[in-house]
Amino acid sequence: MEGDLDVGMLYQIMARLGARRHKNWGLSSGADLLDLITPTAQPAPESELFFSIERHVSFLEDSGYLEVGSRLLGGGIDGIRLTATGQHFVQPELAEFGQDPMLPRVVQSIEKEILTYPEQSRGAFLFKLRESIAQNSPELVAKLLVEVLPRMLNQAG
């Protein structure tokens, strides 16, 4: 079955609403999102555009990222705003507000998981991980997780 929601559009909607949260009490409408739809060779009627936005916004609402104030007769939505979960999505550092910092738990989980890997690669990875954290280098931590960890997984498996 072919998916009909555009994941890129979902990200764009969240980014747009995140950028607009300081305006109009954080409320937006479907009209604020229409320009996010990629034009096609054959222009679609405005009602189809609003329907496409509605489907994407409904998904984000059902996922807990958005609240929708009202759905308008004939298409369109109004009173769209981010929920607390949506705020965390557009500003990830808010997720730790009132919580224990996540980084130490992530490091502990990674170290626990790594114990099953071959010892020669495990020690080097753990050293690089701790070193990048000590140097406060999120780019290096990300690189280790995205590039090195998958290679280690392939060696272990």
Residue pairs with C-beta under 8 A, 6 or more apart in sequence:
4 55
5 55
5 56
5 59
6 56
9 36
9 37
9 56
10 56
10 59
10 60
12 36
13 33
13 36
13 53
13 56
13 57
13 60
14 60
14 65
14 82
14 86
14 89
14 90
15 90
16 28
16 32
16 33
16 36
17 28
17 66
17 80
17 81
17 82
17 86
17 90
18 82
18 86
18 89
18 90
18 91
20 26
20 28
20 32
21 81
21 82
21 87
21 90
25 81
26 81
26 82
27 69
27 78
27 79
27 80
27 81
28 80
28 81
29 76
29 77
29 78
29 79
29 80
30 50
30 53
30 54
30 57
30 75
30 76
30 77
30 78
30 80
31 76
32 80
33 53
33 57
33 80
34 46
34 49
34 50
34 53
36 53
37 49
37 52
37 53
44 52
46 75
47 74
47 75
50 75
50 76
50 77
51 75
53 77
54 71
54 75
54 76
54 77
57 66
57 68
57 77
57 80
58 68
60 66
60 86
61 67
61 68
64 83
64 85
64 86
65 82
65 83
65 85
65 86
65 89
66 80
66 81
66 82
66 83
66 86
67 79
67 80
67 81
67 82
67 83
68 77
68 78
68 79
68 80
69 78
69 79
69 80
69 81
70 77
70 78
70 79
71 77
71 78
72 78
82 89
82 90
87 94
88 94
88 95
95 102
96 102
103 133
107 129
107 130
107 133
110 129
110 145
110 149
111 126
111 129
114 122
114 125
114 126
114 152
115 122
116 156
117 125
117 152
117 153
117 155
117 156
118 152
118 155
118 156
121 152
121 155
122 152
125 144
125 148
125 149
125 152
128 140
128 144
128 148
129 141
129 144
131 140
132 140
132 141
132 144
133 141
